[in-house]
Amino acid sequence: MDEELVRQLTERARAEGLQLAGEGGLLQKLTKLVMESALDGELDDHLGYDKHDPAGRNGGNSRNGRRPKTLLTEAGPVEISVPRDRDASFEPRIVAKRQRRLTGVDDLVISLSAKGLTHGEIAAHLAEVYGAEVSKQTISTITDRVLEGMGEWQNRPLDPVYPVIFIDCVNVKIRDGQVANRPIYVALAVTVDGTRDVLGLWAGEHGDGEGAKYWLRVLTEIKNRGVADCCIVVCDGLKGLPDAIASVWPQTVVQTCIVHLLRNSFRYASKKDWSQIAKDLKPVYTAPSEAAALD
């Protein structure tokens, strides 16, 4: 939408005493206008002719009035009129049949849930800020759908061979009774085409590191999803991981992550010398051979 047009609309709304957000506000009216215009355009494409176009006479299917529908949006509830066709073959995409929420509301619910809010707190927040009445059951449905999608992604088939797989850990605050740091392990692969692919995420079970049994389960899961071999696994010497790699992919080379090697080297020097040490070590880990690195 042109910026000048937006400015004119907001100035006119202000002059007429129309608020920007909230019940009956400008954002709700604009959302209604955009949604209904888009739906009319979709129906034109579906029927193959514009409204009142003589080309549509005796064409079989035709327009058949409209039906009301209330959408939950980030601007609050918006009442729209959805066009219909006579043989009920019209399947709108921008607002699908039985859809009651725009994706922005789903994104809000997921974001608030990720921040640790309960379903009741999310419902109260949406009602207070956006004027949108969303039940706890609806919020549960939204978050459950995300979990289903994550489950499908976590179990999707993988490539048979990866040249390199990086395994590392990020610490994330997770609410489980109380908020606490918990390790989340990431397996990121480089494909034979040179692109990156996150193979999966696994929550750690212990704060002091995982054992060989844990890593054997993780790597076996990756192998069962189709990964027959991997040339190099890069990790930071996680306890039990090298042994598990040798068991699942016997010919795979285990390489300690250079970043972690640098961090370990810094422990033997004063912090003021770290930048110089990093500069001096670079020719070592970029050397073409072991002999050149020793030199």
ROMIVEX-201744 format. One record per residue (C-alpha): x, y, z; chain. Coordinates in steps of 0.001 Angstrom, whole numbers, plus 500000, padded with zeros to 6 digits. Layout:
N
<u->X, v->Y, w->Z, c->A>
...
This chain:
295
<u->500000, v->500000, w->500000, c->A>
<u->501343, v->503460, w->499055, c->A>
<u->502707, v->505477, w->502014, c->A>
<u->500805, v->508602, w->500941, c->A>
<u->497548, v->506669, w->500907, c->A>
<u->498254, v->505297, w->504393, c->A>
<u->498974, v->508818, w->505652, c->A>
<u->495713, v->510114, w->504153, c->A>
<u->493739, v->507288, w->505734, c->A>
<u->495200, v->507861, w->509197, c->A>
<u->494650, v->511621, w->508972, c->A>
<u->491050, v->511122, w->507880, c->A>
<u->490476, v->508613, w->510673, c->A>
<u->491902, v->511055, w->513207, c->A>
<u->489748, v->513898, w->511861, c->A>
<u->486608, v->511757, w->512130, c->A>
<u->487478, v->510584, w->515633, c->A>
<u->488160, v->507006, w->514506, c->A>
<u->490732, v->505188, w->516643, c->A>
<u->493539, v->503250, w->515012, c->A>
<u->493233, v->499980, w->516950, c->A>
<u->490511, v->498354, w->519030, c->A>
<u->486823, v->497677, w->518365, c->A>
<u->485667, v->499498, w->515228, c->A>
<u->489130, v->500965, w->514654, c->A>
<u->490864, v->501717, w->511362, c->A>
<u->492968, v->498539, w->511447, c->A>
<u->489850, v->496367, w->511750, c->A>
<u->488167, v->498178, w->508844, c->A>
<u->491263, v->497871, w->506664, c->A>
<u->491585, v->494169, w->507525, c->A>
<u->487940, v->493616, w->506550, c->A>
<u->488417, v->495509, w->503267, c->A>
<u->491612, v->493635, w->502321, c->A>
<u->490227, v->490198, w->503246, c->A>
<u->486946, v->490661, w->501350, c->A>
<u->488709, v->492105, w->498280, c->A>
<u->491138, v->489178, w->498237, c->A>
<u->488291, v->486639, w->498579, c->A>
<u->486381, v->488286, w->495717, c->A>
<u->489532, v->488086, w->493592, c->A>
<u->489962, v->484400, w->494408, c->A>
<u->486355, v->483689, w->493405, c->A>
<u->486861, v->485587, w->490108, c->A>
<u->489838, v->483329, w->489347, c->A>
<u->487868, v->480224, w->490354, c->A>
<u->484878, v->481064, w->488133, c->A>
<u->486943, v->482468, w->485270, c->A>
<u->485091, v->485788, w->484971, c->A>
<u->484605, v->489027, w->486929, c->A>
<u->481411, v->489999, w->488696, c->A>
<u->478691, v->491232, w->486295, c->A>
<u->480767, v->490049, w->483319, c->A>
<u->478435, v->488720, w->480545, c->A>
<u->480984, v->485972, w->479906, c->A>
<u->479698, v->484202, w->482973, c->A>
<u->476123, v->483762, w->481763, c->A>
<u->475057, v->480134, w->481408, c->A>
<u->478566, v->479062, w->482341, c->A>
<u->477472, v->476356, w->484765, c->A>
<u->478804, v->477626, w->488065, c->A>
<u->478112, v->481169, w->489340, c->A>
<u->478103, v->483373, w->492427, c->A>
<u->475677, v->482479, w->495182, c->A>
<u->475627, v->485304, w->497707, c->A>
<u->477804, v->485647, w->500784, c->A>
<u->477983, v->484304, w->504305, c->A>
<u->479235, v->486092, w->507444, c->A>
<u->482339, v->484941, w->509258, c->A>
<u->484188, v->486301, w->512286, c->A>
<u->487985, v->486167, w->512120, c->A>
<u->490326, v->486530, w->515069, c->A>
<u->493146, v->488849, w->514013, c->A>
<u->495928, v->490828, w->515668, c->A>
<u->493662, v->493871, w->515317, c->A>
<u->490841, v->492098, w->517190, c->A>
<u->487761, v->490207, w->515919, c->A>
<u->486815, v->491193, w->512343, c->A>
<u->483450, v->490377, w->510730, c->A>
<u->483841, v->489588, w->507030, c->A>
<u->481524, v->488428, w->504227, c->A>
<u->482769, v->485363, w->502391, c->A>
<u->481529, v->484902, w->498798, c->A>
<u->480041, v->481546, w->497743, c->A>
<u->479480, v->479715, w->494476, c->A>
<u->476505, v->477555, w->493515, c->A>
<u->478224, v->474161, w->493321, c->A>
<u->480286, v->474806, w->496498, c->A>
<u->483575, v->474038, w->494733, c->A>
<u->485195, v->477338, w->495745, c->A>
<u->488062, v->476694, w->498198, c->A>
<u->489477, v->480078, w->499319, c->A>
<u->493145, v->480114, w->500316, c->A>
<u->493622, v->483426, w->502091, c->A>
<u->490884, v->482436, w->504573, c->A>
<u->490261, v->478715, w->504203, c->A>
<u->486978, v->477020, w->505024, c->A>
<u->486533, v->476524, w->508780, c->A>
<u->489495, v->478835, w->509435, c->A>
<u->488685, v->481257, w->512252, c->A>
<u->492088, v->482812, w->512903, c->A>
<u->494627, v->484586, w->510770, c->A>
<u->498158, v->483218, w->511060, c->A>
<u->499259, v->486257, w->513063, c->A>
<u->497142, v->485099, w->516018, c->A>
<u->498688, v->481628, w->515855, c->A>
<u->502156, v->483198, w->515801, c->A>
<u->501283, v->485312, w->518851, c->A>
<u->500049, v->482289, w->520792, c->A>
<u->503165, v->480265, w->519917, c->A>
<u->505470, v->483157, w->520828, c->A>
<u->503766, v->483769, w->524178, c->A>
<u->503756, v->480037, w->524933, c->A>
<u->507481, v->479846, w->524145, c->A>
<u->508066, v->482650, w->526660, c->A>
<u->506555, v->480460, w->529384, c->A>
<u->503030, v->481910, w->529730, c->A>
<u->500240, v->479549, w->530724, c->A>
<u->497179, v->479088, w->528492, c->A>
<u->495114, v->481219, w->530880, c->A>
<u->497703, v->484026, w->530807, c->A>
<u->497816, v->483935, w->526997, c->A>
<u->493999, v->484154, w->526773, c->A>
<u->493978, v->487104, w->529200, c->A>
<u->496759, v->488868, w->527268, c->A>
<u->494992, v->488534, w->523909, c->A>
<u->491725, v->489781, w->525412, c->A>
<u->493361, v->492770, w->527110, c->A>
<u->495679, v->493920, w->524319, c->A>
<u->493845, v->492851, w->521140, c->A>
<u->490256, v->492420, w->522275, c->A>
<u->490336, v->488885, w->520889, c->A>
<u->488462, v->486246, w->522895, c->A>
<u->490512, v->483076, w->522483, c->A>
<u->489596, v->480106, w->524654, c->A>
<u->492136, v->477959, w->526492, c->A>
<u->491053, v->475029, w->524308, c->A>
<u->491831, v->477029, w->521129, c->A>
<u->495255, v->477953, w->522501, c->A>
<u->495882, v->474286, w->523323, c->A>
<u->494861, v->473323, w->519770, c->A>
<u->497311, v->475858, w->518288, c->A>
<u->500253, v->474695, w->520418, c->A>
<u->499404, v->471002, w->519841, c->A>
<u->499514, v->471585, w->516074, c->A>
<u->503020, v->473011, w->516430, c->A>
<u->504099, v->469970, w->518436, c->A>
<u->502694, v->467675, w->515742, c->A>
<u->504611, v->469578, w->513071, c->A>
<u->507794, v->469404, w->515125, c->A>
<u->507326, v->465657, w->515549, c->A>
<u->506975, v->465194, w->511781, c->A>
<u->510088, v->467308, w->511178, c->A>
<u->512097, v->465466, w->513840, c->A>
<u->511260, v->462102, w->512224, c->A>
<u->511569, v->463054, w->508541, c->A>
<u->513779, v->460891, w->506249, c->A>
<u->517387, v->462070, w->505834, c->A>
<u->520041, v->461769, w->503111, c->A>
<u->522006, v->458481, w->502934, c->A>
<u->525413, v->460223, w->503240, c->A>
<u->526598, v->463509, w->504757, c->A>
<u->530195, v->464723, w->504294, c->A>
<u->530166, v->466541, w->507655, c->A>
<u->527909, v->466591, w->510716, c->A>
<u->528443, v->469182, w->513462, c->A>
<u->527145, v->468358, w->516939, c->A>
<u->526993, v->471133, w->519515, c->A>
<u->524975, v->472327, w->522484, c->A>
<u->523004, v->475467, w->523311, c->A>
<u->521676, v->476159, w->526792, c->A>
<u->518027, v->477220, w->526823, c->A>
<u->515836, v->478361, w->529712, c->A>
<u->512958, v->475859, w->529956, c->A>
<u->510028, v->475911, w->532354, c->A>
<u->509561, v->472503, w->533929, c->A>
<u->507967, v->473311, w->537264, c->A>
<u->510528, v->476105, w->537519, c->A>
<u->512642, v->477891, w->534918, c->A>
<u->516116, v->476389, w->534583, c->A>
<u->518886, v->476091, w->531995, c->A>
<u->518770, v->472864, w->530030, c->A>
<u->521155, v->471713, w->527276, c->A>
<u->519664, v->471327, w->523777, c->A>
<u->521916, v->469376, w->521409, c->A>
<u->521911, v->470285, w->517721, c->A>
<u->523048, v->468080, w->514834, c->A>
<u->523769, v->470269, w->511795, c->A>
<u->524916, v->468560, w->508605, c->A>
<u->526510, v->469730, w->505375, c->A>
<u->524887, v->467951, w->502428, c->A>
<u->526704, v->466630, w->499357, c->A>
<u->525377, v->469731, w->497534, c->A>
<u->527074, v->472023, w->500056, c->A>
<u->523907, v->473218, w->501817, c->A>
<u->523243, v->473077, w->505553, c->A>
<u->520534, v->470932, w->507100, c->A>
<u->519554, v->470711, w->510771, c->A>
<u->518999, v->466992, w->511352, c->A>
<u->517361, v->467380, w->514729, c->A>
<u->517280, v->468784, w->518253, c->A>
<u->517553, v->466705, w->521432, c->A>
<u->517065, v->467843, w->525014, c->A>
<u->519837, v->466810, w->527377, c->A>
<u->518980, v->464657, w->530340, c->A>
<u->521743, v->465712, w->532743, c->A>
<u->523259, v->469051, w->533590, c->A>
<u->526759, v->467562, w->533836, c->A>
<u->526806, v->466027, w->530337, c->A>
<u->525365, v->462946, w->528664, c->A>
<u->526863, v->459457, w->528542, c->A>
<u->527642, v->456992, w->525764, c->A>
<u->524189, v->455366, w->526053, c->A>
<u->522471, v->458723, w->525379, c->A>
<u->524612, v->459458, w->522309, c->A>
<u->524208, v->455929, w->520973, c->A>
<u->520431, v->456445, w->521090, c->A>
<u->520671, v->459817, w->519294, c->A>
<u->523012, v->458578, w->516555, c->A>
<u->521029, v->455377, w->516051, c->A>
<u->517916, v->457497, w->515560, c->A>
<u->519737, v->459512, w->512878, c->A>
<u->520946, v->456310, w->511217, c->A>
<u->517449, v->454777, w->511276, c->A>
<u->516165, v->457858, w->509444, c->A>
<u->518373, v->456909, w->506485, c->A>
<u->521905, v->458147, w->507211, c->A>
<u->524052, v->455154, w->506273, c->A>
<u->527383, v->456976, w->506572, c->A>
<u->529080, v->460231, w->507495, c->A>
<u->532656, v->461192, w->506591, c->A>
<u->533457, v->463581, w->509473, c->A>
<u->531689, v->464407, w->512736, c->A>
<u->532830, v->467667, w->514343, c->A>
<u->532178, v->467992, w->518085, c->A>
<u->533761, v->469345, w->521251, c->A>
<u->534656, v->466047, w->522902, c->A>
<u->531308, v->465453, w->524564, c->A>
<u->531580, v->462558, w->527008, c->A>
<u->530777, v->459226, w->525345, c->A>
<u->530137, v->460756, w->521892, c->A>
<u->533291, v->459521, w->520079, c->A>
<u->532625, v->455939, w->521231, c->A>
<u->529013, v->456143, w->520041, c->A>
<u->530136, v->457484, w->516640, c->A>
<u->532604, v->454594, w->516261, c->A>
<u->529792, v->452143, w->517013, c->A>
<u->527240, v->453614, w->514573, c->A>
<u->529590, v->454729, w->511737, c->A>
<u->532896, v->452841, w->512227, c->A>
<u->534829, v->454636, w->509453, c->A>
<u->533792, v->458172, w->510421, c->A>
<u->536552, v->460591, w->511436, c->A>
<u->535873, v->462437, w->514701, c->A>
<u->537334, v->465948, w->514682, c->A>
<u->537368, v->468280, w->517659, c->A>
<u->535809, v->471641, w->516837, c->A>
<u->538515, v->474268, w->516183, c->A>
<u->536569, v->476919, w->518106, c->A>
<u->536541, v->474700, w->521177, c->A>
<u->540264, v->473941, w->520748, c->A>
<u->540935, v->477694, w->520707, c->A>
<u->538846, v->478228, w->523828, c->A>
<u->540750, v->475457, w->525599, c->A>
<u->544060, v->477059, w->524551, c->A>
<u->542989, v->480415, w->526006, c->A>
<u->542737, v->478839, w->529462, c->A>
<u->546536, v->478757, w->529665, c->A>
<u->546991, v->482489, w->529028, c->A>
<u->545913, v->485865, w->530329, c->A>
<u->542807, v->487342, w->528715, c->A>
<u->544785, v->490310, w->527386, c->A>
<u->546793, v->487905, w->525197, c->A>
<u->543824, v->486039, w->523685, c->A>
<u->543569, v->488082, w->520478, c->A>
<u->547289, v->487632, w->519726, c->A>
<u->547143, v->483903, w->520526, c->A>
<u->544158, v->483481, w->518189, c->A>
<u->546091, v->485247, w->515405, c->A>
<u->549178, v->483091, w->515986, c->A>
<u->547201, v->479837, w->516054, c->A>
<u->545388, v->480465, w->512760, c->A>
<u->548310, v->479307, w->510533, c->A>
<u->548375, v->476086, w->512578, c->A>
<u->544762, v->475020, w->512063, c->A>
<u->544659, v->476266, w->508447, c->A>
<u->547863, v->474402, w->507495, c->A>
<u->547521, v->471967, w->504553, c->A>
<u->549208, v->469106, w->506456, c->A>
<u->550292, v->468005, w->509924, c->A>
<u->553956, v->468610, w->509078, c->A>
<u->553203, v->472168, w->507967, c->A>
<u->551226, v->472754, w->511148, c->A>
<u->554155, v->471522, w->513285, c->A>
<u->556539, v->473860, w->511430, c->A>
